[in-house]
Amino acid sequence: MIVLQILKILGFVLAGIVGLVLLLVLLVLFVPIRYKISGAGENADIEGDAKASWLLGLLKAIAEYKEKKLSYRVQLAGIVLMKGVLGEDEAEALREVLQEEEIISDPKQYEKISRELQKAEEKAEKAEAAKEEKRLEKEQEKEEKKAEKAEQKEQRKKENKLKSFKEKVRDRIDHLKELHQKYQTVKRIWQAKTTKRALKHLKLEIINILNHIKPRKIVGTIGFGLEDPANTAIVYGNAAPIAEAISKGRLILTPEFYNKGIRIDLLIKGRIFLGYMLLCIARLYFDRDIQRVIKVIRRYLNG
């Protein structure tokens, strides 16, 4: 009886674990990732941000472009897992923080940031040293390859001097025959019915993926002007119908014939189901025609 009770409890635990794993898989596949992109400004003063969230904001990824710096952070249930700033020196940023009155008046915070600054400076020194070492290694490799190529070139010159005119002509003809043979092989692969069917399937799945990830909402205005008003008119004539189609008339393009630059006020929203994306990828992966083409290309590359 005790053994049966233990087995029963283990069965319930195992069923619970399987259920949780299945629930997690279903959430990942069928709960959409929602994204939002917004931007506003004029010319060099354009700022914007991009946000992606999953499961009612439980997991978030945020990127912001402001004051010519790109910052990012990833957070789970409000807890920051990763953050940073691209285009900004960490040590320089900490030095600026140390100049703030709030930090100066708080000895504990000042000491804490001072330690972080010291670590950042040490990290920067190590990174610079590693960068310089890699640069020297690359230069050395480059010189070695250059010397090797020069040696090979000199060797070929010596060999060519020893060859007769007929042998040189024969080598050139053989080389041209080899190139022609490769061209014919590639042409046969490209024109094969299997390749055409594979390309058709690939095109179809790419269109499906693009239609799936395309924004559900595009709203805003874009004003632009080029140096030549005629070029502005050409770009506007080609881009306006596309903007009209993808935004259902909610994205307004405005040509500026007498002002050079760009001005935007834009909002983009959309969603992505990972389950659908995986389905499209799986259809491509298990497509027989695509697999056959890949095998043929591999055989060709392997000689």
NORDA-V945312 format. One record per helix or strand. SS is the DSSP state (~ for helix, > for strand). FROM is the first residue (numbers start at 0). TO is the last residue. If there is no record, write none. Layout:
{{SS;FROM;TO} {SS;FROM;TO}}
This chain:
{{~;1;29} {>;32;41} {~;42;44} {>;46;53} {>;58;65} {>;68;75} {>;78;85} {~;89;97} {~;100;103} {~;106;161} {~;164;190} {~;192;212} {>;216;224} {~;228;246} {>;250;254} {>;260;271} {~;273;284} {~;287;300}}
